[in-house]
Amino acid sequence: MAKLTEIDTAAIPGGRGHLRLLQRDDEFSIRIAGKPGELMNSRLHGSEDALAELACTRVADRAPSRVLVGGLGMGFTLAAALKSLPDHAEVVVAELVPGVVDWNRGPLGNAAGHPINDPRCRILIEDVVAVLEQNPGEFDAIMLDVDNGPEGLTRKDNDRLYNAQGLETIQRALTSDGVVAIWSAGMDPAFSERLKRAGLCVEEHTVRAHRPGKGARHTIWLGW
């Protein structure tokens, strides 16, 4: 089998290093320069799909529904959200790394079906925390696939999204009956308790990286 070949890099704002985009035929991988393993792979997006489906099916019948995706990644969560929502919905995507948006407009876009071209989608190149702070009471659903989940690998600053203050910011950005879905590479009982202490009703779902029922086990929390 041919090796994955690096086709581009993208700087992480704040001098936090670089992301690498690698390709082998129609397979893509995003990794952190200088670190082992990969952040995501275009052949393993079952849990990213589930993140959107679990959240959006709860709000799809609202008119109009407005949802936020925190972290564009390879576009699979966005694509699944758009598939789950009606024509009058709006999907706002907050992506910190401009290069990731460029990749989705270019070589990576076909992997998820170019969801950023959907007229219901609005891309913001901005920190998701800032978007949350600027939009109190605006989102019926918030889907967060930022870094590695509560255990961040890329930016230590992501702690401010998952700590008590960050959870309060998330809650303020939700509508009165809104739902938040948070993706994580693994289980984290302490984070489950943190969600409950924040006053949220919580469901914890174990989902597989590759459907049907294959690949690593990832965790999605739903809170409302």
C-alpha positions as CSV (number, residue, x, y, z in Angstrom):
1,M,0.0,0.0,0.0
2,A,1.3,3.5,-0.9
3,K,2.3,5.8,1.9
4,L,0.3,8.9,3.0
5,T,2.0,11.9,1.5
6,E,1.9,15.4,2.9
7,I,0.2,17.8,0.6
8,D,-0.1,20.9,2.8
9,T,0.4,22.4,6.2
10,A,-1.6,25.0,8.1
11,A,-0.5,27.2,11.0
12,I,-2.4,26.9,14.3
13,P,-3.1,30.5,15.4
14,G,-1.2,31.7,18.5
15,G,2.1,30.0,17.5
16,R,0.8,26.6,18.5
17,G,2.5,24.7,15.7
18,H,1.1,23.3,12.5
19,L,-1.5,20.9,11.2
20,R,-0.4,18.5,8.3
21,L,-2.8,17.4,5.6
22,L,-1.8,14.0,4.1
23,Q,-3.3,12.1,1.2
24,R,-3.3,8.6,-0.3
25,D,-5.6,8.2,-3.3
26,D,-9.0,9.3,-1.9
27,E,-8.0,8.9,1.8
28,F,-7.0,12.0,3.8
29,S,-5.4,12.4,7.2
30,I,-4.9,15.4,9.5
31,R,-2.1,15.3,12.0
32,I,-0.2,17.6,14.3
33,A,3.3,18.3,13.1
34,G,5.9,16.7,15.4
35,K,3.4,14.5,17.2
36,P,2.5,10.8,16.6
37,G,-0.9,9.6,15.5
38,E,-3.6,11.5,13.7
39,L,-6.4,13.8,14.7
40,M,-8.8,12.5,12.0
41,N,-9.0,10.3,8.9
42,S,-11.5,10.6,6.1
43,R,-12.2,6.8,6.3
44,L,-13.1,7.0,10.0
45,H,-15.9,9.5,10.6
46,G,-18.7,7.5,12.1
47,S,-18.5,9.3,15.4
48,E,-18.4,12.7,13.7
49,D,-21.6,11.8,11.9
50,A,-23.2,10.7,15.2
51,L,-22.3,13.9,16.9
52,A,-24.5,15.8,14.4
53,E,-27.2,13.2,14.2
54,L,-27.7,13.0,18.0
55,A,-28.0,16.8,18.4
56,C,-29.8,17.7,15.2
57,T,-32.6,15.1,15.3
58,R,-33.7,16.8,18.6
59,V,-34.1,20.2,16.9
60,A,-34.9,19.5,13.3
61,D,-38.6,20.2,13.7
62,R,-38.1,23.8,15.0
63,A,-38.8,26.6,12.6
64,P,-36.3,28.0,11.9
65,S,-33.6,26.0,13.6
66,R,-30.1,27.5,14.1
67,V,-27.2,25.4,15.1
68,L,-23.5,25.8,15.7
69,V,-20.7,23.4,14.7
70,G,-17.5,24.1,16.7
71,G,-14.6,22.8,14.6
72,L,-14.9,22.2,10.8
73,G,-12.4,19.4,10.6
74,M,-12.9,17.3,7.5
75,G,-16.5,18.5,7.1
76,F,-18.3,15.3,8.2
77,T,-20.1,16.7,11.2
78,L,-21.2,19.6,9.1
79,A,-22.4,17.3,6.3
80,A,-24.3,15.1,8.8
81,A,-25.9,18.2,10.4
82,L,-27.1,19.5,7.0
83,K,-28.5,16.0,6.1
84,S,-30.4,16.0,9.4
85,L,-31.9,19.5,9.2
86,P,-34.6,21.0,6.9
87,D,-34.1,23.5,4.2
88,H,-34.9,26.5,6.4
89,A,-32.2,25.7,8.9
90,E,-29.0,27.7,9.4
91,V,-25.7,26.0,10.3
92,V,-22.9,28.2,11.6
93,V,-19.4,26.7,11.6
94,A,-16.6,28.2,13.8
95,E,-13.2,27.1,12.7
96,L,-10.0,28.5,14.2
97,V,-7.5,27.4,11.6
98,P,-7.9,29.3,8.3
99,G,-6.0,26.5,6.5
100,V,-8.6,23.9,7.4
101,V,-11.3,26.0,5.7
102,D,-9.0,26.3,2.6
103,W,-8.6,22.5,2.6
104,N,-12.3,21.9,2.7
105,R,-12.7,24.3,-0.2
106,G,-10.0,22.5,-2.1
107,P,-8.5,19.0,-2.0
108,L,-10.4,17.7,1.1
109,G,-13.8,19.0,0.1
110,N,-14.9,16.0,-1.9
111,A,-14.4,13.6,1.0
112,A,-17.6,14.9,2.8
113,G,-19.4,16.1,-0.4
114,H,-18.4,19.8,-0.2
115,P,-20.9,20.7,2.6
116,I,-19.5,24.2,3.0
117,N,-21.1,25.0,-0.4
118,D,-24.6,24.4,1.0
119,P,-26.5,27.7,1.2
120,R,-27.6,26.9,4.7
121,C,-24.0,26.9,5.9
122,R,-22.1,30.0,7.2
123,I,-18.4,29.7,7.9
124,L,-16.7,31.8,10.6
125,I,-12.9,31.8,10.9
126,E,-13.0,32.4,14.6
127,D,-12.5,30.9,18.0
128,V,-15.7,29.0,18.9
129,V,-15.6,30.5,22.4
130,A,-15.8,34.0,20.9
131,V,-18.8,32.9,18.7
132,L,-20.5,31.5,21.8
133,E,-20.0,34.7,23.8
134,Q,-21.3,36.8,20.9
135,N,-24.5,34.9,20.4
136,P,-26.4,34.5,23.7
137,G,-29.6,32.5,23.4
138,E,-29.1,32.0,19.7
139,F,-28.5,28.3,19.0
140,D,-31.0,25.4,19.2
141,A,-28.0,23.0,19.1
142,I,-24.3,23.3,19.6
143,M,-22.0,20.5,18.4
144,L,-18.4,20.7,19.7
145,D,-15.6,18.7,18.1
146,V,-12.7,20.8,19.2
147,D,-9.2,19.3,19.6
148,N,-9.3,15.9,21.2
149,G,-12.3,16.7,23.4
150,P,-11.9,17.7,27.1
151,E,-8.4,16.2,26.9
152,G,-6.9,18.7,24.4
153,L,-3.8,17.9,22.3
154,T,-3.5,20.9,20.1
155,R,-4.2,24.0,22.3
156,K,-4.1,24.2,26.1
157,D,-6.4,27.2,25.7
158,N,-9.2,24.7,24.8
159,D,-9.5,24.1,28.6
160,R,-11.5,27.3,28.8
161,L,-14.2,25.7,26.6
162,Y,-14.6,22.7,28.8
163,N,-14.1,24.1,32.3
164,A,-16.9,25.4,34.5
165,Q,-16.8,28.9,33.0
166,G,-16.8,27.5,29.5
167,L,-19.8,25.3,30.2
168,E,-21.6,28.4,31.5
169,T,-20.8,30.2,28.2
170,I,-22.2,27.3,26.2
171,Q,-25.4,27.3,28.2
172,R,-25.9,31.0,27.7
173,A,-25.5,30.5,23.9
174,L,-28.3,27.9,23.8
175,T,-32.0,28.6,23.4
176,S,-34.1,27.8,26.5
177,D,-34.7,24.2,25.2
178,G,-31.4,23.9,23.3
179,V,-29.0,20.9,23.4
180,V,-25.2,20.7,23.4
181,A,-23.3,17.7,22.0
182,I,-19.6,17.3,22.8
183,W,-17.2,14.8,21.1
184,S,-14.3,13.2,22.8
185,A,-11.7,10.6,21.7
186,G,-12.3,8.7,24.9
187,M,-14.3,8.4,28.1
188,D,-13.9,11.0,30.9
189,P,-16.0,10.4,34.0
190,A,-14.7,13.6,35.6
191,F,-16.1,15.6,32.6
192,S,-19.5,13.8,32.9
193,E,-19.7,15.0,36.5
194,R,-18.6,18.5,35.5
195,L,-21.5,18.7,33.1
196,K,-23.9,17.6,35.8
197,R,-22.5,20.1,38.3
198,A,-23.2,22.8,35.6
199,G,-26.9,21.9,35.9
200,L,-27.2,19.9,32.7
201,C,-29.2,16.8,32.2
202,V,-26.6,14.4,30.6
203,E,-26.6,11.4,28.3
204,E,-23.3,9.7,27.5
205,H,-23.1,7.8,24.2
206,T,-20.3,5.5,23.1
207,V,-20.0,5.5,19.3
208,R,-17.6,3.8,16.9
209,A,-15.1,5.6,14.6
210,H,-16.2,3.5,11.7
211,R,-19.7,2.4,10.8
212,P,-21.2,-0.2,11.2
213,G,-19.8,-0.9,14.7
214,K,-16.1,-0.9,13.9
215,G,-13.0,1.2,14.9
216,A,-12.1,3.0,18.1
217,R,-14.7,3.8,20.6
218,H,-15.4,7.5,21.1
219,T,-17.6,9.4,23.5
220,I,-20.4,11.9,22.9
221,W,-22.1,13.8,25.7
222,L,-25.5,15.3,25.2
223,G,-26.5,18.0,27.6
224,W,-29.7,20.1,27.9
